[in-house]
Amino acid sequence: MLINKKGMLLVLSGPSGAGKGTLYSRLLQEDGDMHFSVSYTTRAPRPGEVDGKDYYFVTEEAFREMLDKDGFLEHAEVHGHFYGTPREPVIKQLEAGNSVMLDIDPQGALQVMASMPDCVSVFILPPSFAELRRRLEGRGTEKQEDVERRLRNARGEVALKDKYQYLVVNDKVDEAFSRLKTIVEAEKLRSTRYFPVVDEE
Amino acid sequence: MLINKKGMLLVLSGPSGAGKGTLYSRLLQEDGDMHFSVSYTTRAPRPGEVDGKDYYFVTEEAFREMLDKDGFLEHAEVHGHFYGTPREPVIKQLEAGNSVMLDIDPQGALQVMASMPDCVSVFILPPSFAELRRRLEGRGTEKQEDVERRLRNARGEVALKDKYQYLVVNDKVDEAFSRLKTIVEAEKLRSTRYFPVVDEE
């Protein structure tokens, strides 16, 4: 049986500390259909970072030019630097039948969902705000005021969870990953991106 | 964590011989959340059939009265008898947080999809028309002209496969069942019917 496929754009989001990064890395590793997208940024490369692999490092002028041409699926300014997900390479992957996954903060996720209504959007939830606090404090790298700010943001982001198609509670990471994988496998069977041809013979 | 749920209406359809009945029975058996719907019919009960269990056996007058009140999610006339899926018991199950599954021919499925846009629709495909013919002939109960009629219908039904949200090719029944189960488990995580509450503690 001949089966044609179209790629899926998977938007993985959730509050800082919910664990979307871990789920993202694991899915990228285990699912050969999934590809990542390299972001653009105007910040300087850190030691060891490779242009075109970790980020595309560009000037602010070049970034603004791309922005004017609607070249980003989403973008944000953080601490005076711009970051953005380029539109063209994602579209090209999808058209080639490959899937692309974005690990992205909720503000960016809402932009992508508006721009790409066929995307599959998954919001990762912490089991409780107390647990989220423990995870953020457990990183040991965050100042107390940053933890409090992230917790305030998390409340606002969780309040918007219904904007996403799917919700995954990350209580235990193995179970959360299995739920995410189930969503991805089901979405591969959608009639909008899965085209089996029933042969005569 | 408190999790509220809304039921799912699962519409399982496909051409005669694709194997939807087997998948339906197995999912009903394995998934405790899934409930079946008892249809109404105007035909007489066969020996051993129980009213309210196999069908609700009603007069044509009673059936037409329900039809006038929009009491069916779908209905059809077959060999001079009416058959219909009653609306009210399905809605009540869904509101109680239970899921309901319908094993239904493509004409009925399209009616349900129009009437209940939130339903999950899955179309079961045979791997080939040759295999479909083998299955229909293998039943041994069908006259050759019935087999030919079912095959003609199947071609028309397969041509409308994109009306369904999901496609499952039933090449091997265990694999087809696993795909169906994946779809059902993913759909349980939809933000429209799955409401986890992130607690403070």
Interface residues (C-beta under 8 A of the other chain):
Chain A: M1 I3 F123 L125 P126 P127 S128 F129 A130 V158 K161 D162 K163 Y164 Q165 Y166 L167 V168 V169 D171 R179 T182 I183 E185 A186 E187 L189 R190 S191 T192 Y194 P196 V198 D199 E200 E201
Chain B: M1 I3 F123 L125 P126 P127 S128 F129 A130 V158 K161 D162 K163 Y164 Q165 Y166 L167 V168 V169 D171 R179 T182 I183 E185 A186 E187 L189 R190 S191 T192 Y194 P196 V198 D199 E200 E201
